[in-house]
Amino acid sequence: MTLYRLFVLFGILTGDEEEEKMKLKKDNLVVSVETEPGSRGAEIAEELAGKLGIPCYGQEILEEASKISGISMKLLKRYEERNVHSAYKLDAEDESDIILPPARMFIMAQIAACRHLAEKQSCVLVDHHANTALGGMDDHVRVFVHADREAREERYAFEKHITPEKAKKDLPKEERRRRRYYRSVSRNWGKAGSYDLTVNSTHNPPQVIAGHIVDYLQNLTEDSLVHPTQARKRSA
């Protein structure tokens, strides 16, 4: 059973015009930015959106997810990037009896929110399963931001207001937690082959990195913005 079908079953999306839900509006450019902890990825995404003159959505994705699903922001934040141990119970004889663990419902709400925001206008989406949500869509550019360990430890200490010693101890735990969380939905999270562009933010400030991403986007051709699965359909 597809994620889309599950969206329909639990009222996060309607079942009408399924094919249209898999496409962005014409001329919408959406950049999904996935990040390592301490890589300054969210800052880079903000700078990128500013240079492109389009909105950047990070925590705002949770707000949209709450509106779409009716799940409270309090619960969405509680389960944000929490590892999901339980799987879908899909062995029910009737679809109405299918049970999802709460954390899975919250993930699906975020995926639906990313799709909804991408349908409205060009934008930059940060984490929150944006890459998974927009998989297979045209005019979608996938970016992964990483950095060397020492640089990330320093930044993590600054962000969390903790000592360098504590950051060195806590960052690996945060990395494992994020990796397990995202790979519970997409096994390819953080793997270079899953992205159009990966950037190392170690030696340059966010505005410089964002500028490099803009240069990359400006050099893309129309054909390169077609997802491989869509390209195969066109050539069939």
Secondary structure, DSSP 8 states (H G I E B T S, - for coil): --HHHHHHHTTSS-STTGGGGGS--TT--EEEEEE-TTS-HHHHHHHHHHHHT--EESTHHHHHHHHHH---HHHHHHTTT-------B---SSGGG-B--HHHHHHHHHHHHHHHHHHHS-EEEESTTHHHHTTT-TTEEEEEEE--HHHHHHHHHHHHT--HHHHHHHHHHHHHHHHHHHHTT-TTTT-GGG-SEEEE-SSS-HHHHHHHHHHHHHT--TGGGS-HHHHHHHH-
